[in-house]
Amino acid sequence: MSRAGGRAASPAAPHRARKRFGQHFLEPAWVAKLVAVIDPRPDDVLLEIGPGRGALTASLAARVARIVAVEIDRDLAAALLRVVPESVRLVEGDVLATDIGALLAGEAAPVRVAGNLPYNVATPILFRLLHASGGGHVLSDATVMLQKEVADRVVARPGSGDYGSLAVHVALDADAELVLILPPGAFRPPPKVTSAVVRLRFRPPAVDIGDRDVFERLVRGVFQQRRKTLLNALRPVADTFGRSAADLLDRAGVDPKIRPGDLALDGFAALSRAVL
């Protein structure tokens, strides 16, 4: 289903949250705070992921030119269709199975992103947005709500306990900052965790990584053995490329004795280029 809305915007009727979709609905006072950090502008086109009952959708629709809202829950999508204004294009479907570029092909670019991401699939959605951003030409920025421990991993820096594969991939394609922290009571039903809002500002890659597939495989593989030295952590993934870990580290000019969590983005980029 992909249709424009009908009447003036207002939140949809009460809907029981579905655990399998990771649904937690934001209380009105916190909707206002989220809108403030999104800072919508009259000429904005927004991609909203998981509009839910439509509380955020309603607030944003009154402030922006157009919204493309993707909702996986069939019942919520049907209820929203009856209340959102004509400026909202509602798409029933899974954003992880959606070609974001094709979805936004008819919209004025770049598009901004907003949403309360389902916590059980937040990380793959973030990767999807990074891949779809087009260096800031397709997506300009994303203001998204996450479980705080995931948000901490998004903005982490080398040497911190939260630094890992997610932080490296985000740093390649975006500048990230944590802009709001929400207690469990900000939602109904309350989740068992604290939440946080992160803003990503998409841009062209910060460094030359060579082949993106090589880079992603290398970063993911190294962090699977993050407690080992970089030399030992790199060996299994280097073997898949038919290369020697020691040789790759030498060619990249990277210290083989450090841990993966101490290597910054430019070091991973150098290793990726050394594979080619």
Phi, psi and omega in degrees: 000131175213104185218156172282158182282180185246278187271181177302148187289137170200153183301146180290168181298158180308142184218131179289126181299138181255120184299323184293339176261004180062040187275126171219122188263134187284136177290150186306318182298326180278336172300316180298321179292322179292319177300320181298320180282333174293323179056061182293148180237154188302331182264007182289143164249128185244140166259114178257125180259121179070063181295341176061235180279352175096009182296312178291321179303314181298316181294319181288322183300331179284352187239349184235170181287319187198149177230134167252114185248127181250118182234126182279334184279115184301319182292317177296318180299317180296319179292318180295323182303330182280345188238340182285152181284174182298337181284356179254122173260113184264128181241120176274119180167176180265120181298334179287342178253012185253134172281101186297320178300314179293321180300322185261009187303326182269002184264156177291125182262156356279156182261144175266155182239141175215154176166156172261096189286138173302125189295333183286344180229020185297317183296312176297329176294319177300316177299321179298318179293319178300316180292327184273351190293335179061037179065025181094357181274329178266311176241129181272320181199165178220129174244107190228147179265136184222164166299137188301325180295330175286318177302319179297324178289329179294318186262005185296154179244158180307139179095346179269158181293338181271352184287130181196203184302318182298314180298320180296314181293321177296314182299333178295316191247358185203158168261129187240143175213146176272124189243347182198139175243135184236133177283164178305326182292354177285354185234160168228122352290153180294131173288171180270007185228161172280147182245165179209153178253130179242140174251127174251128173252108185286149181201171174299156181309138184290333181218163175280119182254000184077242180268125184295322180296318177299313181302313183294319178296319182294312182297314180298316183293319181295319183283351173290344179229052189294339181279347180275168171295159181300323179301312182286325179291329183281336188305310183299318181286326177297322178300324181292339177265000184069032182234162177271132179299317181298320180294317180298316180295321179294313180296327181276347182071036183250137180294119183289347186268349180283166177270156178306323182290354178257358184267123180281173183306316184295330176291318176295323178296319178297320177295319180296317179294329182291338179292327187286000000 
